[in-house]
Amino acid sequence: MPLRNRDGTAVDAVPFLVVTAMAVLVCFSFGPIYAIAIGLEGPAVFGLPTVACVATVGVAYHRLVHTARPEIRGEVPAEQRLRGLFYAAIVGTAVLVALSLPLLVR
């Protein structure tokens, strides 16, 4: 069954599935360790990453499925794609460094 946007048009599911998988991987690989490092205990250790993961999946669904408009898609110039990949790499590196800071500082 294909995913459909708010207009009922079929939408490519791959971008949504990739973002969802990445959210699960990042939230549950960093989340519990990060929660323990800041002093949380018990259910909060897995509850906080679960809430973050569900929120990320919700935002991804809204952005990549619900409001997607596949009819206006066109080819993106190579220079613009490369610039986007470069910025994504910088942001991803910054997020991973920021998530690692509580593990380095005691």
Buried (B, 14 or more C-beta within 10 A) or exposed (E): EEBEBEEEEEBBBEBBEEBBEEBBEBBBEBBBBBBBBEEBEEEBBBEBBBEBBEEBBEEBBEEBBBEBEEEEEEEEEEEEEEEEEEEEEEEEEEEEEEBBEBEEEE
